[in-house]
Amino acid sequence: MNTFKNFTIGVLVVIVLVLGFLLATKETSVVELGGSGSGQEVYAPQYFRGGFTDGGPNISVATSAAAYTLLPGDLEKGKVIVIEDTGTTTAVALSLTLPNFSSILPTIGDSRTWHISSLRTNAATTTTIVAPANVELQGDGTGSDVINGGVRGKLECYRETAATTTCVVHEYVVAD
């Protein structure tokens, strides 16, 4: 009787170990990051081996005026700021003022990136990125805050302190 009992316990232990191993090594192929809710905070590194895509609608700036101010809601929705070609031959240079980032980047260390696409066909029709009082604007060099017509750029912003956001503007050149 004792041998049968020991045998049964041994078999159960083996089954538990095998099932534990199989369940622990199961590979997950789909990760859902929770729709529009804020979700939980994760402090461990996350790995997306299949790649990661994010985005949203384009942020269209279609004006023939000399100045335009982006709103926080504009930058919260999209990832690409498109400076539209207004179709006028007398288009003026545009001063594009950034918004206050307190609602977009509320916590110190928060960061976001936007691509800038100037569809203006005249290279001399520049777009100058202008920062409000609580935003420190940086660039790769002198004149980095100016995006010429027909080229692309990138705007990278991060919350540096409770009162200051730093934004770095990069202007690209056509490579081909």
Protein Blocks (a to p, Z undefined) as FASTA:
>chain_A
ZZmmmmmmmmmmmmmmmmmmmmmmpccfbdcehiabnbjadfbdcddfkopadddddddd
ddfbfbdcddfklmmmmmbdcdddehiakbccdddddddfklmmmbghiacddddddfbf
blklccdddddfklccddfbehklpccehiacddddddfblmbccddddddddfZZ
